[in-house]
Amino acid sequence: DVFFDLHTPGLTAVQNLPQAKIEIFPNPASDFFYLKNSDTRALPARISNVAGQIIWVGILPAQQHRKIDCANWPSGPYFLQTTNNSQTILRL
């Protein structure tokens, strides 16, 4: 299964940074999950494992969702990064 924990690191010197509007479901997942971009702009995204290896890179189209196959990923946490947004994924 893949589990996402919403985590957005903050900056102390800048206020009101726009946040990417990404939904991840199902959560957790075992075979696939969807990334839904509710933003009005397309967003670059990447998923990496705890070792920092890039597992997936792509563009999330504006106001659409994208299916990601994770069936062959090893169990463990993964990290989704988009513009001004970071989320944790756990594959069980």
N, C-alpha and C positions, 0 to 999 in steps of 0.2 A: 504494500500500500504506500501511497505518497501522501504526506501530510504537510500542509502549509501553515506556517505561523507568520502572521503579519508583523513585520518589523521594519520600521523606517528610521534609520539613523538620522539624528538631527544635527544641525550646525548651530553654534552659539552666536556667531557673528552675523547671521543672515536670518531674517524673519519672513514668514509667509511664502515659502517656496511652494510652487504648484506641485501637487502630488499626482502621480499617474493613477488612474482609476482602473485597477486590475482585479478581477474576481477569478478564483481558482476553484474548480469543482470537477468531480466529487473530491472531498477532502476528509479522510485519506483516500488514496486510489491505489490500485494494484496493476491494472493493465493500461489505462490511459486516463488523462485528465484534460480539462478544457481551460484555456486561458481566455477570459473575456475582457476585452478592452472597451470600457464605457466612455473613454475619452473621445474628444472630437478630432483627435490627430492620431496618426499611426505612430506606434512606439517601437523602437528597437528593444529587443529583449534577449537575455541569455540565461541559461541555467548551467550552474557549475556544481561540482561535488565538493566535499569538505577538503579535498586535496588541492582545490583550485582549478581542476581540469574542467574545461568547457565541455558540457554534455550536449547542449543544443543552443543554436543561435538562430534568430529569425526576427521577422517584423510582425507585430500584432496590428492588423488593420483596424482603423478607427471604427468604433461601435460594432465590432464583430467578435466572434470567438474562434479560437483555433484549437484543434484536437492534437494533443501530444501523446505519443505512444511511449509508455515507460515500462512495458512488460519485461524488457531485457535489462533494466537498470538494477544494479545490486541494491539491497536494502540499505537504508541510511539516509542522512539528511542531504538535501540539495538546496541550492540558493537561486532564486529567481531575481534578476536585476533588470530594472527598466529605468527610464529617466526619472531621477529623484525618488526612486522607490526600490525597496528591497524586501523580499519575502522568503521565508524558509520553507522547504519541502522535505517531508520525511517519507521515504519509501520503506514500507514494512515488509 
